[in-house]
Amino acid sequence: MTPTIRRIDRLARSRSPRLSILVAVAGVGVCLAALAGFLAVVATNNLPWYPGFTVQEHYLEIGRSYSQGFIVGFFLCFFLVMVSVSVRSWIENRRLLSRVGSQPQDS
């Protein structure tokens, strides 16, 4: 085996790709739960409102609520990209390793 093939073999067999996929899937799950909570608040119109609020306080609370939704959406996209990149690189490493393993060895 050449040094490059050994490196790819070690990478394909290591726990690193599986761990990154696991972290990304867990992150997607947490973000989906948080997004569902935010959407439930918006759908049921439970945004923070108290009769004693001034107009400025009301808009600040609405801004905080929507900022939370924006942040959750951002991290959902981040973890989805992390899943796709991790899975794609893992598959590509496996494919390259099997392709190299099926070629005849020069002695």
TAVENLIN-V901145 format. One record per pair of residues at least 12 apart in sequence whose C-alpha atoms are under 10 Angstrom apart, sorted by the first residue. I is the first residue (numbers start at 1). J is the second residue. Records with the same first field share a line. If there is no record, write none. Layout:
I = J / J
//
This chain:
1 = 100 / 101 / 105
5 = 96 / 97 / 100 / 101
6 = 97
8 = 93 / 94 / 96 / 97
9 = 93 / 94 / 96 / 97 / 98 / 101
10 = 93
11 = 90 / 93 / 94
12 = 89 / 90 / 91 / 92 / 93 / 94 / 95 / 96 / 97
13 = 90 / 93 / 94
16 = 86 / 90
17 = 86 / 87 / 89 / 90 / 91
18 = 86 / 87 / 90
19 = 86
20 = 82 / 83 / 85 / 86 / 87
21 = 79 / 82 / 83 / 84 / 85 / 86 / 87 / 90
22 = 83 / 86
23 = 79 / 82 / 83
24 = 76 / 78 / 79 / 80 / 81 / 82 / 83 / 84 / 86
25 = 79 / 80 / 82 / 83
26 = 79 / 83
27 = 75 / 76 / 78 / 79 / 80 / 82 / 83
28 = 75 / 76 / 77 / 78 / 79 / 80 / 81 / 82 / 83
29 = 76 / 79
30 = 72 / 75 / 76 / 79
31 = 71 / 72 / 73 / 74 / 75 / 76 / 77 / 79
32 = 72 / 73 / 75 / 76
33 = 72
34 = 68 / 69 / 72 / 73 / 76
35 = 68 / 69 / 70 / 71 / 72 / 73 / 76
36 = 69 / 72
37 = 69
38 = 65 / 66 / 68 / 69 / 70 / 72
39 = 69
41 = 65
42 = 65 / 66 / 69
47 = 61 / 62 / 64 / 65 / 66
48 = 60 / 61 / 62 / 64 / 65
49 = 61 / 62
//
